[in-house]
Amino acid sequence: MSNRIQRALRLLLTGQADAGDLREVPPIHPEDLAEIQQFFPMPKFFIFGHARSGTTLLARLVRVHPDVHCNWQAHFFTRPPLLSGILADRKYEDWLARRSNRWNRGRDMSPVALRAMSDYILERDALREGKQVVGDKSPNVLLGGKAVSEMHRLYPDASLVNIVRDGRDTLVSHRFQNFIDGAQFLNKTDLKLRDDFASDPEPFLAGERSVFTPQALKSMAQSWVDNVTETDRLGHQLYGARYFSLRYEDLLARPYEMLSKLWTFLGVNPETLEPRVQAEMGQNPDADWQSQKAPELASALEKGKRGSWKQLFTARDKQLFKETAGSMLVTWGYEQDQDW
């Protein structure tokens, strides 16, 4: 009784059950999958990518197509507590898989209940827009490859799109996002770097001072490596032909070509939409927001620019990044070797 009271208090105060009370929601059963597709027939896709890798730009562009809708930040699989977390407490298994529950056909109904919930959320939005294919974009930086596994348990029939950006530019963009949008989470050292950059950016832009501490750069670089590696590996392994990867830099250089390939992958005709794609490329809502919120920081950098790291990386930054992530740059074609 004492243990039960303690667990109840913890749930009341923190909103979380004990680890021993949690379980992994099973994969959706093929019979349930076939049936739910009759109720929610729209093809689904999910866009993953490391934070600041162009996921929002890609979402904005892909929904230019008259048949494709994409919205963002549902975080069904990419940020705790996750969609599966809704039914992770074992008490829900007791309810949804109980033998006396004649509605469950002798198996846990958790995955089909979760799938129905997310399908409804996605298709409701798409129907309002008059679209036939629907997807969500949510960066998977927090969970990396685990997000792919989470997605596959409930959406083995969906398509996964993964966008990758040069890790050096990714780190720079992420750093300034933290400076602008997440200053309340910075420690004293990082806050001083932020304030020093705002008051005198020239030493930083000349590569004389770093916007990173060594610990921050190494940690962020390792996070990029782990996320890109595991997302790509599990994307190929679990989704095969339903996995599509592209580089942010190629999207910037050849937007209509890359969008045409993606639309074909999603099963829609790559119509003559180049003028609309170019018009959307000319918009940058995120840059506008950052310029309004922290003009003293945002004005020093061109948002979304390729190669910003060349301005901001010091010699020490380059060496630390090479040690942690240099081989990944070669793997994805950003460098030929470690001599950069």
N, C-alpha and C positions, 0 to 999 in steps of 0.2 A: 504493500500500500504506500509506504514511504517513497519507494522508487517511482511509482506511478504519479504521485503528487509532485515530485521533483521534476519529472519529465513534463508534466502539465504546466508547471511554473516556467520552465525554460521555454516551452513553446509559446506561452503567453507573453513573456518578456522579450524574446528574441525573434519569434516567428519561425524558429527552426526546431526540428525534432532532433533527438540524439542520433548519432551516426548509426547506432545499432537498430534504430527504428526505420531507417531508410533502405530502399531497395532500388534496383535498376528495373525500369519499366521494360518489359520484353518487346521484341520486334513485332510489328504488326503481322498478323497471320495472313497468308495469301488469299484465303477465302474472304476475310474481312476487307482486304485491299481491293479485291475485285468488286465487292459490293459497294464500298464507299465511293469508288470511281463512278458508279451509276448515279449517285446523289450529287457528287461534286466532280463533274467531268473535265473541268479545265486543266490543261497541262500546266505543271508548276515548275518553277526554277528558283534557285537561291544563289545570290551573288555573295561570295566570301572574298576576303582579302585582308591583309594586315592594315591596321589603322594608317590613314594618310596615303593609301595606295591608289586612290582614284575610284573607289567603289561608288561614291555618290555621283561622280561624273558619268560613270558607266550606266548607272540606274537612270539618270536623266536622259541619256542618249537612247538607251534601248527602248524606252517607252515612247519615243517619237513615232514608232511604228503604229499604225492604226489598229493593229490586232494585239499589241503587247502592252500590258500594264505592269509597272514596277513601283513599289513604294519602299520605304526603308525603316530600319531600326525596330523591327518586330522582335529581333533577338530570340527567336524560337529555340535556337540551338547554340547560340554564340555568347550569351552572357547569363550567368547565374541570376535567378534560380532555374532558368530554362523552362521550356514547355513541359518536359517530363517531370520537372520538380513539383508541378502542381499535384501529381499523384504519386510522388516518391515515398510518402509515408506508408508504412505497411498496413495501416488501418484501411487504406483504400483498396489494397489487394484483397484484404479480408472481405470487403464489400463487393468489389467488382468480379472477383473470382470465386465467391462462395458457391459451394455445390448446390445449395438450395435455391440459388438465384437462377431461375429457369430461362432468363433472357440471355445469359452469357455463353450458351452452347458448350459449356464445360471448359471454358478457358477465360483467362483474365481479359476483361474488356477495356483495360486502361489504354492500350495503344490506339484502339479504334475511337475511343472517346476523345483522346487528345488530337488525333488526326482530324476528326470531324470538327473540332473547335477551330483548329488553324485553317482548315479548308474553307470554313464558313467566313472567317475573317478575311482571307485572301479573295475569295470569289465575290463576296459582297462588294468590296471596293472595285473590283474589275468590272462587274456588271454595271455599276453606276457610271463607269467610264466607257461602257460599250465595247470592252475588250474581250478577247477570247483566250489569251495566254496570260498567266499572272505569276509574278515573282516578288521576292523580298530581297533587299540587300542589307546585310548586317555584317560589319567587320568581325572576323573571328580571332582577333588578336589575343583575347583573354583565354581562349581554350584551344586554339590551334587545331590540330588534327582531331581532337576529341569532338569538336563541333561537327566534323564530317561523319563520325560514327553516330553521334546523336541524331543527325539528320537522316541517316540511312535506316535507322530503326523504325522511323515513322514514314519516311518518304523514299523507299527504295526505287520508286518509279519516277521520281523527279529528276531534274537536270541540275548539275552543279556547275557554276561559273566561278572561276578563280582569277582575280586580277593581281598581278605582281608588279611592283615598282622597284627601281634601283634602291637598295637598302640605305645607301648614304643619303639620298634625297628623302626617303621615307623617314629617317631619323631626324633630319633637319625640320621637316614639316611637322612631325609629331612633337618635337621640342617646342616649336613656336606655338602650336596649338595649346600645349600645356602652359606656356607663358601667358597666352591670351585668355584661354577659356578655363584653365584649371589652376590659376595662381594660388587658390586656397589650399591646394594639395601639395604645394612645393615646400621643401625644407628651407632653412635659412640660407644655406649656400646657394641653392638654385634661385631663391628670391633675389639674392644679391646680384647674381648673373643677369637675371631678368631686368633688374633696375639699372644695372650698369649698361646693358645693351640699349635700353630705352633712352638713357641720357647721353650716351656716346657710342653709336654703333660702329664707327669707322675701324677701331682696332679689331673688332670681330669680323667685319666684312673683308678686312685685309688679311685674315688668317693669322693675326698676331695674338688674339685671345680666343679661347674656345667657349662656346655656349654650353658645352658639356663638362661635367666632372668626369674623370676617368671611369669611375664606378658606373655612372649613368650611361655613358656611351657603351661600355662593354655589356651591360645588362640589356640595353635596348637592341644592340646588334645581335646578341644571342637570341633574344625573343623573335627578331625578324627571321633569323636562320631557322629556328625551330618551327615557326609557324609556316613559312614557305615550304620547308622540307616535308613536314607531316601532312599539310593540306594537299600538296601535289601527290604525294605517295598514296594517301588514302583515297584521293579523288580518282586516280587511275585504278586502284585496286577495287574499290567498291562500286564505282559508277562506269568504268570502262568508256564505252562510246557516248555515254551521257555526261561525260566530263569535258569541259571546255576551259582552257587556260589562255590568257593573253597578257601581254606586257602593257603597262600604262603608257610607256614611251611610244609604242606602236600605235596606241589609240590616239595619242596626240599628233603623231606624224601622218597617220592615214586613217582618220576617223571613219569615213564612209566605208572604206574597204573592210575595216575590222568589224564595223556594225553589220555589214552585209553577211560576213561569215557567221557572226553570232546569231543573226535572225534566221539564217538557213539552219543552223544548229538547233534552234528552238522550233523549227518546223513551220516558219512563216515565210512568205515570199519577200525577198529583199527588194521592195519596190523602189521606185525612183524618188528617194527622200533626201538626196544629198543637200539641197538647199536648206531643208529643215535641220539636218544634222549640223551644218555649218553655222546656222543661226543659233542653235543651242550651245555650240562650242564657244560662241562669243559671249555667253552669259557666265557669270561666276558669283552665284549667291553667297557662297562661303567667304570669298574674298571681301565682298561688300560688307558682310556681317562683321568680320574681323577688323576691317578698316574703321567701322563705326565704334566698335567696342574698345579697341586699343590702337589708335592710329599711330602712336609713337613707336609701336613695334611692327605693325603690319606694313607700314609705308616703306620700310627698309628692304623688304623682300617682295619679289614678284610671285604671286600665288600660283602654284601649280607648275612653276618653271622647271624644266629639266636641267640638272647640273648645278643646282644651288649649293650643293656640298662643296664645289670647287672654290666658292667664295669663303665658306665658313669653316671648313675643316682645317685645323692646324696640322703641322707635321706629326704631332703626337696623336691627334685624332685619326689620321690616316693609318698610322702604325697599329693602333689599337683595333681599328676596324679590320685591317688585313688579318690580324691574328685571330680574330673571332669569326669573321664572315667573308674573308677574301675569296675563298674557294667557291662560295655561293654566287659571287658576282660572275665568276668564270662560267659556272654551270648555266646561268641564265643569260649569258652572252653580253654582260655589261662590260667585261674586261676580257682580254685574251690571256692575261697572266697576272702575276702579282706586282708587276712593274708599272705602277701608276702613282 
